[in-house]
Amino acid sequence: MATFIENQERYRHWSEKASDAEKQGDYRTAAEAWNTALLCASVRNQAWCRDRREFCERMMKRPFRGE
């Protein structure tokens, strides 16, 4: 079983990967990374991961027009 510190490091890795993918407009990769981050997130961060994943899934279907 992973320790608290290992989970923190995994969460940081996957949340940074997700954030970077979002910035590049790669919402599929971002959604997958947020889902992975969710698996090792603290209770406090779980809602954030779910919300970001849902945002990315929505952006894959209906992106903002930017007008």
C-alpha positions in Angstrom: 0.0 0.0 0.0 1.3 3.5 -0.9 2.3 5.9 1.8 0.8 9.3 2.2 4.0 10.9 0.8 4.0 8.5 -2.2 0.3 9.4 -2.9 1.1 13.1 -2.6 3.9 12.8 -5.2 1.7 10.8 -7.5 -1.1 13.3 -7.2 1.3 16.2 -7.9 2.7 14.4 -11.0 -0.7 13.5 -12.5 -2.3 16.9 -11.7 0.6 18.7 -13.3 0.3 16.5 -16.3 -3.4 17.2 -16.5 -3.0 20.9 -16.1 -0.3 21.0 -18.9 -2.5 19.0 -21.2 -5.4 21.4 -20.5 -3.3 24.4 -21.4 -2.4 22.7 -24.7 -6.0 22.0 -25.5 -5.5 18.2 -25.2 -8.6 17.5 -23.2 -8.6 13.8 -23.7 -5.2 13.4 -22.1 -6.1 15.9 -19.4 -9.3 14.0 -18.5 -7.4 10.7 -18.3 -4.7 12.4 -16.1 -7.3 14.0 -13.8 -8.9 10.5 -13.4 -5.6 9.0 -12.5 -4.9 11.9 -10.1 -8.2 11.2 -8.4 -7.1 7.7 -7.5 -4.3 9.1 -5.3 -5.9 12.4 -4.2 -6.6 13.4 -0.7 -10.3 13.6 0.3 -9.9 17.4 0.0 -8.7 17.2 -3.6 -11.0 14.5 -4.9 -13.8 16.9 -5.8 -11.4 19.1 -7.7 -10.2 16.2 -9.8 -13.7 15.1 -10.6 -14.7 18.7 -11.5 -11.7 19.1 -13.8 -12.2 15.7 -15.4 -15.8 16.6 -16.1 -14.8 20.0 -17.6 -12.3 18.3 -19.9 -14.9 15.7 -21.0 -17.3 18.6 -21.8 -14.6 20.4 -23.7 -14.1 17.3 -25.9 -17.7 17.4 -26.8 -18.5 21.2 -26.9 -15.4 23.4 -26.9 -15.6 27.1 -26.3 -15.7 29.2 -29.4 -13.3 31.9 -28.1 -15.3 34.7 -29.7 
